[in-house]
């Protein structure tokens, strides 16, 4: 897994009720057990930073002391700079233990001039973890030199300091570990990095349940990049919504308003001419582009393809209707528009076989059970495991990311799977699916890949619905749900 995946799993585990203190305790005890099981009691030097890796080292120190090891902790920071509550907690435990009744030595190293080669038989590198980027700063840079110059057996915690856990590259220098003890899953960079740095890789289970990765959770919001403080209008995503018909003027408006609520800078609705004034009246935030007739048809396709070139993503289908000529336009647009696309509602029902695999850009489809049947010709099974299998097969065959909406949403794409359990029966009200389509469109426009945009959209849309229940009970509308989308972010 990537470092970001690990951060997400940690946060989702906490949301499930597993505190970070438990995960750190498990990691530290696994680290200590690796040393205890392979060494007689001896001197251990633990080089620790002020992040989570340092906390793992602090926990390990306790276990090693209890098993007769002499432990020297070299903390290369200031206790006041510890941001992690779990790391702070375990540092304070060591402070209470350092009263001369046990072989524990605590040393706060703020200046590299105080670092010396250690004679410890085992050296633990708990300096920097999965957050390392670029050249190392002092005093950590000198600490890496000291560790490499020492003769002890070196154990790296999660990733050797200086090795990029995502790419395996070393920008400056890095610890040469004899063994790297890593947790839950091996980080991708460890498999790429030179064995001269990582040594042998040993994986330990620290109690993160598989559901913390399989199901969406608040930790997944860490996948959304923070907005550039210097960004200007249009830099945070422009979404084109193509839809609307004489029966459904509200659907494309809801999708556009949802895109704006999700942080897109611009959301433009392209709709039949007779709807343009109606849709403009819903909100002054909406920009409306009127097309030729009373419904979207092949006369509009060239104009829409040209218009789409100015956008980062396209949402196709919200309220678009089922006219025969609309079906022709939808099939042409699905192939010819060269932008990431969300296809929803009636547009899904009108797609011809083999159309979507011809698309160059990533595509997300968002069917409920009935739309899934019309799109794929398959009735989704009731059993969750069977349903997962079927959705995965349809995703592969259509070369799309599929969200099958339900009590548990199933999101499949690129042979990856996510489940989402946010949402509630109140979301059976019309329009919540349009909100979801607009949400995903905004996430695509902001640079998320199709699979991430899909499961993040499902999570946020459902969470907004859950927040709405808290105020309205089940008696809320899609417009009410829109208010909660920014709060979810």
Secondary structure, DSSP 8 states (H G I E B T S, - for coil): --HHHHHHHHHHHHHTT--HHHHHHHHHHHHHHHHHTT--S-EEEEEE-SSHHHHHHHHHHHHHHHTT-EEEEEE-S-GGG---HHHHHHHHHHHHH-SSSSSEEEEE--SGGG------SEEEEES--TT--SS--TTHHHHHHHHHHS-SEEEEESS-TTB-TTT--BSS-----SEEEEESS--HHHHHS-HHHH-EEEEE-----THHHHB--GGGGGGS----TT--TTTT-EEEEE---SS-SHHHHHHHHHHHHTT-SEEEEEE-GGGHHHHHHH-TT-EEEE-SSSS--GGGHHHHHHHHTT-SEEEE-TT----HHHHHHHHHHHHH--SEEEE-THHHHH--TTSGGG-SS-EEE---HHHHHHHHS----SSHHHHHHHHHHHHHHHTSEEEE-SSSEEEEETTEEEEE----GGGGSTTHHHHHHHHHHHHHHTT--HHHHHHHHHHHHHHHHHHHHHHHTT---HHHHHHHHHHH-
